């Protein structure tokens, strides 16, 4: 350290107190009034003052203090923009990927040979590439937990800012905690996706060694968590939904961070996030370690990339504690259940975002688009909730972790040394309920619906919707358990990955081969579903879900019909209350009454005119009037049919008359009539009447065939229908219609 030595100064009339006084604007130990009066350069042999600059201890913050030459602001070099890398990152091969390097080297060698010799080796290259892709797919669909941990820590894995700049239309970074410093390990800012604004915050790792040192390897200090807290308050005030990205091995645990209140900063964030009135989504894009990850992870939905991990202690730390050796980390990773599929099964994570084969670093842009799709879908669901429902949703997510809740008895399957029953016991999960509990809830719901019907009020749609949503989630869980029990989980994951990749390909139809795979999977699943251990529970819940959904549809249809009837009656009342129409209908009634109910052509024209005016008024009130024409015929159209029926009856009568028996009776009747004309007496009259009755009976029997009776009845019914609808066809109205 350089020393600053001043020339001796002459002091006159100075005592010990004046000497001990100091000024912040003068040299240490020298009063300004003495310096002002004294003459520099003067020497005195018996007294000399020497000033020395004290060496200051270097600060203990984890970030460097060398200034960025392109940015003003001194040591705060991290305030510079996220700049593109000058050089592409070098490819890094993980240990379990080394067997693939042999195939990759062969492909490169064959391509090089084809280029040098000019020969066609396309078939060999295609064959090697197919083998490589098949081996890659087989490797990445059967990853061990420790292998996923290594992928999550891959040096080339895309960081928070890589994803944000890929998925946002605009992004503005916000800095500082307003309490002393701006932590570069946590980045915050406002951005928009498809026109909707969000508050983004996340852990930021470096893309190379230099950036990692600057970002402290993504391990925040209390300043970072307080910066995130400030942005949470800002987002809550302005109504911005919050999206957090988790990618940290944990909070920075050094002496200075503890002095600044690392634990208090994390706890404050946890408490605050549960009370924010805006939707929160957290996405684990790499590794999420302990409280350092949870400090920005108390969200309504926690999503994870396929190869991300989320743990309370790293596998190495867990192995060192339990097995006294970090070499047991693969076993620790398996026991900790820290991968995305296992955390979804435990209801800690709410969804898995697919990654390309080879990890997110193999295709960062595609991975970012998958994140965007998942964020938009989840946010659309959360934005439909009101504030109370949103806060309750966030609270219940964490209250139900692990399948335990206060006041709920432990399920028998959780007890030790209990004999297993033949019938599978339904285990309670995040929202799982036993059959008895479901029946009780459905019974209560039915009682509410019956009470609503009796009181003529709306049915409890809120309760119906909650029950349907709960049953849908439980049915999905039962299907997942059935798939896993049948050993089809790996195939389902592969199909899901291929389907998602095909969905994101714009302007391309789904490949027929993929559709065939999906159909074959459905057939195989449906064929073996009855053998699944939870088939009885699944079929029961599925049946209940269908019944409740149908009941809801019926209630909705009834409500719509009631509302429509009320609207029509209201409009009709408005029409019938009009004074001009009332007078016309009254006059029309009087005219019909004066004619004694008989309607002639002139009266019909009046009635048609009034009906047209009524239809025009209804149309003016936005009511679509449609005249429904009856299919009954006009009375004049039945003349031909009546004539044909009479001809058939006469023909039957003639045939009967031609019979010998009836002919003889008619001849006897003629003779008796002739005798009675000469000498009328009582006996002859009785004979004539008896013969007439016999002839009538014979004629009736002759024409009483089933065909003639059916024709007569049918014609009679058609004439009756025409008489009923006669007024509707030509505009006439009867007394009953006008008296309504």
C-alpha positions in Angstrom: 0.0 0.0 0.0 1.3 3.4 -1.0 1.8 6.0 1.8 0.9 9.6 1.4 3.5 11.8 3.1 2.7 15.5 3.6 5.3 18.2 4.1 5.8 19.3 7.7 3.4 22.0 8.9 4.2 24.7 11.4 1.6 25.0 14.2 1.5 28.1 16.4 -0.6 28.5 19.4 -2.0 25.0 19.3 -2.8 22.9 22.4 -3.3 19.2 22.8 -7.1 19.4 22.3 -6.7 21.2 19.0 -4.3 18.6 17.8 -6.7 15.8 18.6 -9.6 17.4 16.8 -10.1 16.1 13.2 -12.2 17.1 10.2 -13.7 15.0 7.5 -12.5 17.5 4.9 -8.9 17.7 6.1 -6.0 15.4 6.6 -6.4 13.0 9.4 -5.5 14.6 12.8 -5.2 18.1 11.3 -7.8 20.8 11.9 -8.8 22.8 8.9 -8.4 26.1 10.6 -4.8 25.2 11.2 -4.3 24.1 7.6 -5.9 27.3 6.4 -3.7 29.5 8.5 -0.5 27.5 8.1 1.9 27.8 5.2 2.7 24.5 3.4 6.3 23.9 2.9 7.4 25.5 6.2 9.7 23.4 8.2 10.2 23.0 11.9 12.9 20.8 13.1 11.2 19.6 16.3 7.7 18.4 14.8 6.6 16.5 11.7 3.1 15.2 10.7 2.7 12.2 8.4 -0.7 11.2 6.9 -1.3 7.5 6.0 -4.3 5.9 4.1 -5.7 3.0 6.0 -5.9 -0.4 4.2 -9.6 -1.4 3.9 -10.6 -5.1 4.1 -12.0 -6.4 0.8 -15.7 -7.1 0.8 -16.9 -10.7 1.1 -19.6 -10.7 -1.5 -19.4 -13.6 -3.9 -19.4 -11.5 -7.1 -16.3 -9.9 -8.6 -15.6 -6.2 -8.3 -13.9 -5.6 -11.7 -15.9 -3.0 -13.6 -17.4 -3.7 -17.0 -15.7 -1.2 -19.4 -18.9 -1.0 -21.6 -21.2 0.0 -18.7 -21.2 2.9 -16.4 -21.7 2.1 -12.7 -18.4 0.8 -11.5 -18.3 -2.6 -9.9 -22.0 -3.3 -10.7 -21.0 -5.1 -13.9 -23.9 -7.5 -13.7 -26.3 -4.7 -14.6 -25.2 -5.1 -18.2 -27.5 -6.8 -20.6 -27.6 -10.6 -21.2 -25.2 -10.7 -24.1 -24.9 -13.5 -26.7 -21.9 -15.7 -26.2 -19.0 -14.9 -28.6 -18.2 -18.6 -28.9 -20.5 -21.5 -29.0 -20.3 -23.7 -25.9 -18.2 -26.8 -26.3 -20.2 -30.1 -26.4 -20.1 -32.0 -23.1 -20.6 -35.8 -23.0 -22.0 -37.2 -19.8 -20.7 -40.5 -18.6 -23.8 -42.6 -19.4 -23.8 -41.1 -23.0 -20.3 -42.4 -23.8 -21.6 -45.6 -25.4 -23.3 -43.5 -28.1 -20.1 -41.8 -29.0 -18.9 -44.9 -30.9 -21.9 -44.8 -33.3 -21.5 -41.0 -33.7 -17.8 -41.4 -34.5 -18.7 -44.1 -37.1 -21.2 -41.7 -38.8 -18.6 -38.9 -38.9 -15.9 -41.3 -40.4 -18.3 -42.6 -43.1 -19.3 -39.1 -44.0 -15.7 -38.0 -44.2 -14.8 -41.0 -46.4 -17.8 -40.2 -48.7 -16.6 -36.6 -49.0 -13.0 -37.6 -49.7 -13.7 -40.4 -52.2 -16.8 -39.1 -53.8 -18.5 -42.5 -53.4 -22.2 -42.9 -52.4 -22.4 -44.1 -48.8 -25.9 -42.7 -48.1 -27.4 -46.1 -47.3 -24.7 -46.8 -44.7 -25.1 -43.4 -43.2 -28.9 -43.7 -42.9 -28.5 -47.1 -41.3 -26.0 -45.8 -38.8 -28.2 -42.7 -38.0 -31.2 -44.9 -37.4 -29.2 -47.1 -35.0 -28.0 -44.0 -33.2 -31.5 -42.5 -32.9 -32.8 -45.9 -31.7 -30.1 -46.2 -29.1 -30.6 -42.5 -28.0 -34.3 -43.1 -27.6 -33.8 -46.3 -25.6 -31.3 -44.6 -23.4 -33.4 -41.5 -22.6 -36.6 -43.4 -22.0 -35.0 -45.5 -19.3 -32.9 -42.9 -17.4 -31.9 -43.6 -13.8 -32.6 -40.8 -11.2 -28.9 -40.0 -10.9 -28.7 -39.7 -14.7 -31.5 -37.1 -14.6 -29.6 -35.2 -12.0 -26.6 -35.1 -14.2 -28.7 -33.8 -17.1 -30.2 -31.2 -14.9 -26.7 -30.0 -14.1 -25.5 -30.1 -17.6 -23.2 -27.1 -18.3 -24.9 -26.3 -21.7 -28.4 -26.6 -20.3 -30.5 -23.4 -21.2 -30.8 -20.9 -18.4 -33.7 -18.8 -17.1 -32.9 -15.8 -19.4 -32.5 -18.2 -22.4 -36.0 -19.4 -21.9 -37.5 -16.0 -21.1 -36.1 -14.3 -24.2 -37.4 -17.2 -26.3 -41.0 -17.2 -25.0 -41.7 -13.5 -24.5 -42.7 -10.9 -27.0 -41.0 -8.1 -24.9 -38.9 -8.4 -21.7 -37.6 -5.6 -19.4 -35.3 -6.6 -16.6 -35.8 -4.9 -13.2 -32.9 -4.6 -10.7 -32.3 -4.0 -7.1 -33.8 -4.8 -3.7 -33.9 -1.2 -2.6 -31.9 -2.3 0.5 -28.3 -2.3 -0.6 -27.5 -4.5 -3.5 -28.6 -6.2 -6.8 -28.0 -10.0 -6.6 -27.1 -11.3 -10.1 -28.1 -14.9 -9.1 -31.7 -13.9 -9.3 -33.1 -12.0 -12.3 -36.5 -10.3 -12.3 -38.4 -8.5 -15.0 -41.7 -7.8 -16.7 -42.5 -9.5 -20.0 -45.4 -10.4 -22.2 -46.6 -13.6 -23.8 -49.3 -13.3 -26.5 -50.2 -9.9 -25.3 -50.6 -10.8 -21.6 -48.1 -9.3 -19.2 -46.3 -11.3 -16.5 -43.8 -10.8 -13.8 -40.8 -13.2 -14.4 -38.3 -14.1 -11.8 -35.8 -16.9 -11.6 -32.4 -18.2 -10.7 -29.8 -17.4 -13.3 -26.8 -19.7 -13.8 -23.9 -18.8 -16.1 -23.3 -20.3 -19.5 -19.6 -20.6 -19.0 -17.1 -20.5 -16.1 -16.8 -16.7 -16.2 -20.5 -16.1 -16.1 -21.0 -18.8 -13.4 -18.5 -16.9 -11.2 -20.3 -13.7 -11.9 -23.7 -15.2 -11.1 -22.4 -17.2 -8.1 -23.4 -20.5 -9.8 -27.1 -19.5 -9.4 -26.9 -19.4 -5.6 -28.7 -16.3 -4.3 -27.8 -14.2 -1.3 -30.5 -12.5 0.9 -30.4 -9.5 -1.5 -31.7 -11.7 -4.3 -34.6 -13.0 -2.3 -35.5 -9.5 -1.2 -35.3 -8.3 -4.8 -37.8 -11.1 -5.7 -40.0 -10.1 -2.8 -40.1 -6.5 -4.0 -41.1 -7.6 -7.5 -43.8 -9.9 -6.0 -45.4 -6.9 -4.2 -45.1 -4.9 -7.4 -46.8 -7.7 -9.4 -49.6 -8.1 -6.8 -50.2 -4.3 -6.8 -50.5 -4.1 -10.6 -52.2 -7.5 -11.1 -49.5 -9.2 -13.1 -49.5 -13.0 -12.9 -46.1 -14.3 -11.6 -44.0 -17.0 -13.3 -40.9 -18.2 -11.5 -38.1 -20.3 -12.9 -36.2 -22.5 -10.4 -32.6 -23.6 -11.2 -30.4 -23.5 -8.1 -28.4 -26.0 -6.0 -29.5 -23.9 -3.0 -29.2 -20.5 -1.3 -25.6 -19.2 -0.8 -24.6 -20.4 2.6 -21.6 -18.3 3.7 -21.0 -16.2 6.8 -21.9 -12.9 5.2 -25.3 -14.2 3.9 -26.1 -15.5 7.4 -25.2 -12.1 8.9 -27.5 -10.4 6.3 -30.5 -12.7 7.3 -30.6 -15.5 4.7 -33.1 -17.6 6.7 -35.4 -14.6 7.4 -35.4 -13.5 3.8 -36.5 -17.0 2.6 -39.1 -17.2 5.4 -40.5 -13.8 4.5 -40.8 -14.9 0.8 -42.7 -18.1 1.8 -45.1 -16.2 4.0 -45.7 -13.5 1.4 -46.3 -15.9 -1.6 -49.2 -17.6 0.1 -51.0 -14.2 0.4 -50.5 -12.9 -3.1 -53.8 -12.3 -5.0 -52.4 -13.1 -8.5 -51.8 -16.5 -10.1 -48.4 -18.0 -9.5 -46.7 -20.7 -11.6 -43.3 -22.2 -10.8 -41.2 -24.1 -13.4 -38.2 -26.2 -12.4 -35.9 -26.0 -15.4 -32.8 -27.6 -13.8 -32.2 -28.5 -10.2 -34.3 -27.1 -7.3 -32.4 -27.3 -4.1 -33.9 -26.9 -0.6 -35.2 -23.6 0.7 -33.3 -21.7 -1.9 -35.7 -23.1 -4.5 -38.8 -23.0 -2.4 -38.3 -19.3 -1.6 -39.8 -18.5 -5.1 -41.7 -21.8 -5.5 -44.8 -21.5 -3.4 -47.1 -21.4 -6.4 -50.6 -22.6 -7.5 -49.0 -24.9 -10.0 -45.5 -26.4 -10.0 -44.3 -27.7 -13.4 -41.1 -29.5 -14.1 -39.1 -30.1 -17.2 -38.8 -33.8 -17.9 -35.2 -34.1 -16.7 -35.4 -31.6 -13.9 -35.0 -32.5 -10.2 -36.4 -31.0 -7.0 -34.9 -32.0 -3.7 -34.5 -31.0 -0.1 -30.9 -32.2 -0.1 -28.7 -33.1 -3.0 -28.0 -36.8 -3.6 -24.3 -36.3 -2.7 -25.2 -34.7 0.7 -27.7 -37.3 1.5 -25.3 -40.1 0.7 -22.6 -38.5 2.8 -25.0 -38.3 5.8 -26.6 -41.8 5.5 -23.9 -43.9 3.9 -20.9 -41.9 4.9 -19.7 -41.7 1.3 -20.7 -39.5 -1.7 -20.2 -42.6 -4.0 -23.6 -43.8 -2.8 -25.3 -40.8 -4.6 -27.1 -43.0 -7.2 -28.8 -45.0 -4.4 -29.6 -41.7 -2.6 -31.1 -40.2 -5.8 -33.3 -43.2 -6.2 -34.5 -43.2 -2.6 -35.1 -39.5 -2.4 -37.8 -39.6 -5.2 -36.6 -36.3 -6.7 -37.4 -36.7 -10.5 -40.3 -35.2 -12.2 -42.4 -38.4 -12.7 -42.0 -39.4 -9.1 -42.9 -36.0 -7.8 -46.0 -35.9 -10.0 -47.0 -39.2 -8.5 -46.5 -37.8 -5.0 -48.7 -34.7 -6.0 -45.8 -32.4 -5.3 -45.5 -31.4 -9.0 -48.5 -30.7 -11.1 -47.2 -31.4 -14.6 -44.2 -32.5 -16.7 -43.0 -30.4 -19.6 -41.4 -32.7 -22.3 -37.8 -32.3 -23.4 -36.2 -33.5 -26.7 -34.1 -36.6 -26.7 -30.7 -35.7 -25.4 -32.0 -33.1 -22.9 -33.1 -29.5 -23.1 -29.7 -28.4 -24.4 -30.2 -30.6 -27.5 -32.9 -28.2 -28.7 -33.4 -25.2 -26.4 -35.8 -23.4 -28.7 -38.2 -26.4 -28.8 -38.0 -26.8 -25.1 -38.8 -23.1 -24.6 -41.9 -23.5 -26.8 -43.0 -26.4 -24.7 -42.6 -24.2 -21.6 -44.7 -21.5 -23.3 -47.5 -23.9 -24.2 -47.6 -25.3 -20.6 -47.5 -21.8 -19.0 -50.4 -20.5 -21.2 -52.6 -23.6 -20.5 -52.0 -23.4 -16.8 -52.4 -19.7 -16.6 -55.7 -19.8 -18.6 -57.0 -22.3 -15.9 -55.9 -20.1 -13.0 -57.1 -16.8 -14.5 -60.7 -18.2 -14.4 -60.5 -18.4 -10.6 -61.5 -15.5 -8.4 -59.2 -14.2 -5.6 -60.7 -16.3 -2.8 -60.7 -19.5 -4.9 -57.1 -18.8 -6.0 -55.8 -18.4 -2.5 -57.7 -21.5 -1.4 -56.3 -23.5 -4.3 -52.7 -22.5 -3.3 -53.3 -23.3 0.3 -54.8 -26.7 -0.4 -51.9 -27.7 -2.7 -49.5 -27.5 0.1 -51.9 -28.7 2.8 -52.4 -32.0 1.0 -48.8 -32.8 0.2 -48.0 -36.4 1.0 -51.6 -37.5 1.3 -52.0 -36.4 5.0 -54.3 -33.8 6.4 -55.2 -32.7 9.9 -58.5 -34.2 11.2 -58.5 -37.0 8.6 -57.9 -40.6 9.9 -55.0 -42.5 8.5 -55.9 -44.9 5.8 -55.6 -48.6 6.8 -53.1 -49.2 4.0 -50.7 -46.9 5.8 -50.7 -49.0 9.0 -47.9 -51.5 9.5 -48.5 -55.3 9.9 -52.0 -55.3 8.5 -53.1 -58.3 6.5 -53.9 -57.3 2.9 -57.4 -57.9 1.7 -58.3 -59.5 -1.6 -60.2 -56.4 -2.6 -57.8 -53.5 -3.3 -58.0 -50.7 -0.8 -58.4 -47.2 -2.3 -55.5 -45.2 -1.0 -56.1 -41.5 -0.4 -53.9 -39.2 -2.4 -54.0 -35.5 -2.9 -57.7 -35.5 -3.6 -58.5 -39.3 -3.4 -61.6 -40.4 -1.5 -62.9 -43.8 -0.6 -66.1 -45.2 -2.1 -68.1 -44.5 1.2 -66.9 -40.9 1.3 -67.9 -40.4 -2.4 -71.3 -41.9 -1.7 -71.8 -39.6 1.3 -70.9 -36.5 -0.7 -73.1 -37.6 -3.7 -76.0 -38.1 -1.2 -75.6 -34.7 0.2 -75.5 -33.2 -3.3 -78.7 -35.0 -4.2 -80.4 -33.6 -1.1 -79.3 -30.0 -2.1 -80.6 -30.5 -5.6 -84.0 -31.8 -4.3 -84.3 -28.9 -1.9 -83.5 -26.5 -4.7 -86.2 -28.0 -6.9 -88.8 -27.9 -4.1 -88.0 -24.2 -3.4 -87.9 -23.3 -7.1 -84.4 -22.0 -6.9 -81.4 -22.7 -9.0 -79.7 -26.1 -8.3 -76.3 -25.9 -6.5 -74.1 -25.5 -9.7 -71.0 -24.6 -7.6 -71.2 -27.9 -5.7 -71.9 -29.8 -9.0 -68.9 -28.2 -10.6 -66.6 -28.9 -7.7 -67.8 -32.6 -7.6 -67.3 -33.0 -11.3 -63.8 -31.4 -11.2 -62.8 -33.6 -8.2 -64.1 -36.8 -9.9 -62.2 -35.9 -13.2 -59.0 -35.6 -11.3 -59.6 -38.8 -9.4 -60.5 -40.7 -12.7 -57.3 -39.4 -14.3 -55.3 -40.6 -11.3 -57.0 -44.0 -11.5 -56.2 -44.3 -15.2 -52.6 -43.4 -14.5 -52.3 -46.1 -11.8 -53.9 -48.6 -14.2 -51.4 -47.7 -16.9 -48.5 -48.1 -14.5 -49.9 -51.4 -13.1 -50.2 -52.8 -16.7 -46.6 -51.9 -17.5 -47.6 -49.4 -20.2 -46.2 -46.2 -18.6 -43.0 -46.1 -20.8 -45.0 -46.6 -24.0 -47.4 -43.9 -22.9 -44.6 -41.5 -22.2 -43.1 -42.1 -25.6 -46.4 -41.6 -27.4 -47.0 -38.4 -25.4 -43.6 -37.0 -26.4 -44.2 -37.8 -30.1 -47.7 -36.4 -29.9 -46.5 -33.1 -28.3 -43.7 -32.8 -30.9 -46.2 -33.3 -33.7 -48.6 -30.8 -32.2 -45.9 -28.0 -32.1 -45.1 -28.6 -35.8 -46.9 -25.8 -37.6 -48.6 -26.4 -40.9 -48.1 -30.2 -40.7 -50.8 -32.9 -40.3 -50.3 -35.7 -37.8 -48.4 -38.6 -39.2 -50.7 -41.6 -39.9 -48.2 -43.9 -38.3 -48.5 -42.0 -35.0 -52.3 -42.3 -35.2 -52.0 -46.1 -35.7 -49.7 -46.3 -32.7 -52.2 -44.4 -30.5 -55.1 -46.6 -31.7 -53.1 -49.8 -31.0 -52.2 -48.5 -27.5 -55.9 -47.7 -26.8 -57.0 -51.2 -27.9 -54.3 -52.9 -25.8 -55.2 -50.7 -22.8 -58.9 -51.4 -23.1 -58.4 -55.1 -23.5 -56.3 -55.4 -20.4 -58.1 -52.8 -18.3 -60.3 -55.4 -16.5 -57.2 -57.0 -15.2 -56.0 -53.8 -13.5 -56.1 -54.0 -9.7 -58.1 -50.7 -9.4 -60.6 -51.6 -12.2 -63.5 -51.7 -9.8 -62.8 -48.3 -8.3 -62.1 -46.8 -11.7 -65.4 -48.1 -13.2 -67.4 -46.9 -10.2 -65.9 -43.4 -10.3 -66.3 -43.2 -14.1 -70.0 -44.1 -13.8 -70.6 -41.6 -11.1 -68.9 -38.9 -13.2 -71.1 -39.7 -16.2 -74.3 -39.5 -14.0 -73.4 -36.2 -12.4 -72.4 -34.7 -15.8 -75.7 -35.8 -17.4 -77.6 -34.3 -14.4 -75.8 -31.0 -14.8 -76.6 -30.9 -18.6 -80.3 -31.6 -17.9 -80.4 -28.8 -15.3 -78.6 -26.4 -17.7 -81.1 -27.3 -20.5 -84.1 -26.7 -18.1 -82.7 -23.4 -17.0 -82.2 -22.3 -20.6 -85.8 -23.4 -21.5 -87.2 -21.6 -18.5 -85.3 -18.4 -19.4 -86.5 -18.7 -23.0 -90.2 -19.2 -21.9 -90.0 -16.2 -19.6 -88.6 -14.1 -22.3 -91.3 -15.1 -24.8 -94.1 -14.6 -22.3 -92.7 -11.2 -21.5 -92.6 -10.2 -25.2 -96.1 -11.6 -25.9 -97.5 -9.7 -22.9 -95.9 -6.5 -24.3 -97.6 -7.2 -27.7 -101.0 -8.1 -26.2 -101.0 -5.0 -24.0 -100.8 -2.7 -27.0 -104.0 -0.6 -27.2 -104.3 -0.8 -31.0 -104.2 -4.6 -31.1 -106.5 -4.9 -28.1 -109.1 -2.8 -29.9 -108.8 -4.8 -33.1 -109.1 -8.2 -31.4 -112.1 -6.9 -29.4 -113.9 -5.7 -32.6 -113.1 -9.1 -34.2 -114.7 -10.9 -31.3 -117.8 -8.8 -31.5 -118.1 -9.4 -35.2 -117.9 -13.2 -34.7 -120.4 -13.1 -31.9 -122.8 -11.1 -34.0 -122.7 -13.8 -36.7 -123.4 -16.5 -34.1 -120.0 -18.2 -34.5 -120.4 -18.7 -38.3 -117.3 -17.6 -40.2 -117.8 -16.6 -43.8 -115.1 -15.6 -46.3 -115.3 -11.9 -45.4 -114.8 -12.7 -41.7 -111.9 -15.0 -42.7 -110.1 -12.1 -44.5 -110.5 -9.9 -41.4 -109.0 -12.6 -39.2 -106.1 -13.1 -41.5 -105.4 -9.4 -41.6 -105.3 -9.2 -37.8 -103.0 -12.2 -37.6 -100.6 -10.6 -40.1 -100.5 -7.4 -38.0 -99.8 -9.4 -34.9 -96.9 -11.3 -36.7 -95.4 -8.0 -37.8 -95.5 -6.6 -34.3 -93.8 -9.7 -32.9 -91.0 -9.5 -35.5 -90.4 -5.8 -34.6 -89.8 -7.0 -31.0 -87.0 -9.4 -32.3 -89.2 -12.4 -32.1 -88.9 -14.7 -35.1 -92.4 -15.7 -36.1 -92.7 -18.9 -38.0 -96.0 -20.1 -39.4 -96.4 -23.8 -38.9 -98.6 -25.2 -41.6 -100.8 -28.2 -40.8 -100.6 -31.2 -43.0 -104.4 -31.6 -42.8 -106.2 -31.2 -46.1 -108.9 -28.7 -47.0 -112.4 -30.0 -46.8 -112.8 -29.8 -50.6 -109.9 -32.3 -51.0 -112.0 -35.1 -49.4 -114.7 -35.2 -52.1 -112.8 -37.6 -54.3 -112.0 -40.0 -51.4 -115.7 -39.8 -50.1 -116.9 -40.6 -53.6 -114.5 -43.5 -54.0 -115.6 -44.9 -50.6 -119.3 -44.6 -51.5 -118.7 -46.4 -54.8 -117.0 -49.3 -53.0 -119.9 -49.5 -50.5 -122.5 -49.5 -53.4 -120.6 -52.2 -55.1 -120.6 -54.3 -52.0 -124.4 -53.7 -51.7 -125.0 -54.7 -55.3 -123.1 -57.9 -54.8 -125.1 -58.6 -51.7 -128.4 -57.9 -53.5 -127.5 -60.3 -56.3 -127.2 -63.1 -53.8 -130.2 -65.6 -53.9 -131.1 -65.3 -50.2 -131.4 -61.5 -50.2 -133.2 -61.5 -53.6 -135.9 -63.8 -52.2 -136.4 -61.5 -49.2 -136.7 -58.4 -51.3 -139.3 -60.2 -53.6 -141.2 -61.2 -50.4 -141.1 -57.6 -49.2 -142.5 -56.3 -52.5 -145.4 -58.8 -52.3 -146.2 -58.0 -48.7 -146.2 -54.2 -49.6 -148.5 -54.9 -52.5 -150.9 -56.9 -50.2 -150.8 -54.3 -47.5 -151.8 -51.6 -50.0 -155.0 -53.6 -50.9 -155.9 -54.8 -47.4 -153.7 -53.1 -44.7 -153.8 -54.9 -41.4 -151.5 -55.3 -38.4 -150.1 -58.7 -39.3 -149.0 -57.5 -42.8 -147.3 -54.5 -41.3 -145.4 -56.6 -38.8 -144.2 -58.9 -41.6 -143.0 -55.9 -43.6 -141.1 -54.5 -40.7 -139.5 -57.9 -40.0 -138.5 -58.3 -43.6 -137.0 -54.8 -43.6 -134.9 -55.6 -40.6 -133.7 -58.8 -42.1 -132.7 -57.1 -45.3 -130.8 -54.3 -43.4 -129.0 -56.8 -41.3 -127.9 -58.8 -44.4 -126.7 -55.6 -46.1 -124.9 -54.6 -43.0 -123.1 -57.9 -42.7 -122.3 -57.7 -46.4 -120.6 -54.3 -46.2 -119.1 -54.9 -42.7 -115.6 -55.9 -44.1 -112.4 -54.8 -42.3 -111.0 -53.0 -45.3 -114.1 -50.7 -45.7 -114.2 -50.0 -41.9 -110.5 -49.0 -41.8 -111.0 -46.7 -44.8 -114.0 -45.1 -43.2 -112.3 -44.6 -39.9 -109.2 -43.1 -41.5 -111.2 -40.8 -43.6 -113.2 -39.7 -40.6 -110.1 -38.9 -38.6 -108.6 -36.8 -41.4 -111.8 -34.8 -41.8 -111.8 -34.2 -38.0 -108.2 -33.0 -38.1 -109.0 -30.7 -41.0 -112.0 -29.3 -39.1 -109.8 -28.6 -36.0 -107.0 -26.9 -38.0 -109.3 -25.2 -40.5 -109.1 -21.9 -38.8 -105.3 -22.0 -38.8 -105.1 -22.8 -42.4 -107.1 -19.9 -43.8 -106.9 -17.5 -40.9 -110.3 -18.1 -39.3 -110.6 -18.3 -35.4 -113.2 -20.0 -33.3 -114.8 -18.7 -30.2 -112.4 -20.5 -27.8 -109.3 -19.2 -29.5 -110.5 -15.6 -29.4 -111.5 -15.8 -25.7 -107.9 -16.6 -24.6 
